[in-house]
């Protein structure tokens, strides 16, 4: 097709896909200054106005920001604003934006949200490939489930009673239901053995909370090595050639996600609001409940507040922390009182 003027038409795919990244990296044309508690960050009024009706009203209406082109955010840090603006411009994150927190989050002694696993040179085992997100615990160690596979695939730390163990193990169950797998893991928890769960691949190393990353090889495994995918010849040349790639996920500090979610809601940036709410929801567990619920209350995020309360109501660990007085945020304590009212001592009546 041609343009009405006679010039050749430009297809959408011919436009630079990194346009947002180029804009974010460029200082040219930045005409809005965000004032944070520890410095300032510049942005483009045109970009902000295009994605946010509140920004459009602020920067092009009768408000003071239309004249000053300054937006004051005294509760945010410069690093938090840079993280949020990169998301707004590009839809991506960069580990450099959270500095030393990246090293802390990727520590081998700190549980992370998940790991990406790929079985190499064995297409029949593609059901195992995907991102394994933390979904619970088994024997006091993290349990991860593949969120990209239609089958029930798990990454777990094996029993310490196994000779040479414990080893980290990957299992795919194509026949059992979720309820049956829950029962199987419950048996493994009680008996301290992995026989009922089984495994397709295993590897020595790692820590109590983190599997070994890099390439898993048969020499460091125990028992079966992809047997259900390879047939009855676990020592075949094909089996020896199979390797499993395990890589840790880049962990965005929860604090940054919550600040970004609050800003996305405040300025009604729709394309960020939905995805950030889902990312925060996935991080919700007994350890993060207080921080997430506090943010939901602060930012008046009703759906996230309800998700937190539903989770808390079904979590014995959260209730135990609440009753022990370990939850110290007053607003969160008040919300949880609606679930578990504290008994008040009756006052004696005097005539």
Order of alpha helices (4+ residues) and beta strands (2+ residues): alpha-beta-beta-alpha-alpha-alpha-beta-alpha-alpha-beta-beta-beta-beta-beta-alpha-beta-beta-alpha-alpha-beta-alpha-alpha-alpha-alpha-alpha-alpha
